[in-house]
Amino acid sequence: MATPSQIDEQVQFERDAIRHGLERLRKNTRDLESKTYASATVYGCSSIATLLPLVIKRIEDTNKRIREGYIGKSFKEIHQYLEPIDAGAAAAIALKITFDKVFAQRDKSNRLVTVCEAIGTAVEQEAQMQFYEKNCPGLLAVLKKNYWHNTTGTQQKFVVMRTLIQRYDVPQWTKWAADIRVKLGGWLLDCIMEASGWFTKNMVQTGKQRDNFIVPTPEFIEIKDEVMANAELFSPIAYPMLIEPNDWTNERQGGYLLNEVMRGHDMVRRGVGSIQGETPIQFLNKIQKVGYRINPLIIDVAETLMERGHVVGKFVPIVEIPLPPKPVDIAENYDSRKQYRRDAAEVMNLNAASFKKSCRTRMTMEAARMFKDKKEFFIPWSFDYRGRAYPIPAFLTPQCTDFGKSLLKFSEEAFMTPEAEEWLAFQVATTYGLDKAPIHERIDWVQENDAVISAVAQDPIGNLSIWEAAEEPWQFLAACDEYYHCVITCDRNYTSLPVATDATCSGL
């Protein structure tokens, strides 16, 4: 039973998680807008998904009128350029660029001419890639395989593809005229404005110069605010709890203490409102009462490997490669400047890829450090629509990655018995890679390799080459440590290592 002070601590902990979630959501929104990627924000994704079918229909209706012999003067000139582009692709490109430009924080990025030119350029790039797919499909496939995922950003990917293709003796793309790009982009922008009513033109006069800008209408501002308000309800970061979660019932929300107020998590996900039976609810409340703590060995080893930038299985730390030194003649020598830019771009692409790959590891380590000194913590659970149980937090759970699972030990220990020794041996062999072998073979393998297990447990960093080769290296390391102390040296009489067994079906 939690004490009043523990309850107060948990409530404050949840309030901090709510505040951090809000700060992260708002920061991500600001960062995306500052990088001209407003289309990737919460409101951008939601709005584009709503508008896409309307804009597609608008484009298809125009194409239908053309086939029937009706064509407007303004569209006649650009029709031949837009015709090969799928209506869905044209609509998606135009919507993405419109949101990126209109909500960007850069000065005058939402000028009418700027938006139209950007849409036209993006559509031309789509047409150019289709041209390459038609005229040199093999070359394009090879270049995509070798270079596409090594570059960051849509524009850079396209530039790399175009530059490489120009080096080969294949049909080359004929660039569209600037006025064609602006007219085509302007027509697609009109489709968006007329189909949605969310954007309008605003004339601004600066001295003797007049400029048209694309701005959101008051109607869209209301929609945007509502979308963000709804997103903020689900933005709190879901961490494990410091005390036992509230019990679930058909009448009251369980899990986090503030969940009944916030209503951020339901007992059954996806809004399934059916009444649940007594047995499933008892099961859910039972597993929520299992206490955990952080495995000190695993987090210490992880901190060391994090500093060294060493990858082990799903543990991927950031590896920051320094930029190459600038040539002394970079200002005067064109070739040196060009080579430096190429080398620097390659390093920046590698660093960006490393940062992206390390995301899960960084967030897991952040959570592990938060709970490293906690004597005990708990995991709130919920059902999916099929009746399968899932932890609500994304980190430090039994359903995490190999590294995430290895960080967990039960807070309540069990006395060592002969049966417990067999289960620990089972865990050692299974995580090493003998998960398909009969149980007696796994036990025999452990007994035959007690020297390997001892070496790994005594010096994990010095014997890194041994345990990093295991199928589940981090859980293997945790199992070796537990087996070594509980069975080989017997300096521990209690064990708290989770042992995983497979289930044929965990649904109801």
Stockholm file with secondary structure:
# STOCKHOLM 1.0

chainA/1-508         MATPSQIDEQVQFERDAIRHGLERLRKNTRDLESKTYASATVYGCSSIATLLPLVIKRIEDTNKRIREGYIGKSFKEIHQYLEPIDAGAAAAIALKITFDKVFAQRDKSNRLVTVCEAIGTAVEQEAQMQFYEKNCPGLLAVLKKNYWHNTTGTQQKFVVMRTLIQRYDVPQWTKWAADIRVKLGGWLLDCIMEASGWFTKNMVQTGKQRDNFIVPTPEFIEIKDEVMANAELFSPIAYPMLIEPNDWTNERQGGYLLNEVMRGHDMVRRGVGSIQGETPIQFLNKIQKVGYRINPLIIDVAETLMERGHVVGKFVPIVEIPLPPKPVDIAENYDSRKQYRRDAAEVMNLNAASFKKSCRTRMTMEAARMFKDKKEFFIPWSFDYRGRAYPIPAFLTPQCTDFGKSLLKFSEEAFMTPEAEEWLAFQVATTYGLDKAPIHERIDWVQENDAVISAVAQDPIGNLSIWEAAEEPWQFLAACDEYYHCVITCDRNYTSLPVATDATCSGL
#=GR chainA/1-508 SS CCCHHHHHHHHHHHHHHHHHHHHHHHHHHHHHHHTTCGGGSHHHHHHHHHHHHHHHHHHHHHHHHHHTTCCCHHHHTTHHHHTTSCHHHHHHHHHHHHHHHHTCCSTTTTBHHHHHHHHHHHHHHHHHHHHHHHHCHHHHHHHHHHHGGGSCSHHHHHHHHHHHHTTSSSCCCCCCCHHHHHHHHHHHHHHHHHHHCCEEEEEEEETTEEEEEEEECHHHHHHHHHHHHHHHHTCSCCCCBSSCCBCCCSSSCCBSTTHHHHCCCCSBSTTCCCCCCHHHHHHHHHHTTCEEEECHHHHHHHHHHHHHTCCBTTBCCCCCCCCCCCCTTTTTCHHHHHHHHHHHHHHHHHHHHHHHHTHHHHHHHHHHHHHTTCSCEECCEEECTTSCEEESSSSSSTTSCHHHHHTEEESSCEECCHHHHHHHHHHHHIIIIITTSCHHHHHHHHHHTHHHHHHHHHCTTTTHHHHTTSSSHHHHHHHHHHHIIIIISCCCSEECCCCCCCCSCCCC
#=GC SS_cons         CCCHHHHHHHHHHHHHHHHHHHHHHHHHHHHHHHTTCGGGSHHHHHHHHHHHHHHHHHHHHHHHHHHTTCCCHHHHTTHHHHTTSCHHHHHHHHHHHHHHHHTCCSTTTTBHHHHHHHHHHHHHHHHHHHHHHHHCHHHHHHHHHHHGGGSCSHHHHHHHHHHHHTTSSSCCCCCCCHHHHHHHHHHHHHHHHHHHCCEEEEEEEETTEEEEEEEECHHHHHHHHHHHHHHHHTCSCCCCBSSCCBCCCSSSCCBSTTHHHHCCCCSBSTTCCCCCCHHHHHHHHHHTTCEEEECHHHHHHHHHHHHHTCCBTTBCCCCCCCCCCCCTTTTTCHHHHHHHHHHHHHHHHHHHHHHHHTHHHHHHHHHHHHHTTCSCEECCEEECTTSCEEESSSSSSTTSCHHHHHTEEESSCEECCHHHHHHHHHHHHIIIIITTSCHHHHHHHHHHTHHHHHHHHHCTTTTHHHHTTSSSHHHHHHHHHHHIIIIISCCCSEECCCCCCCCSCCCC
//
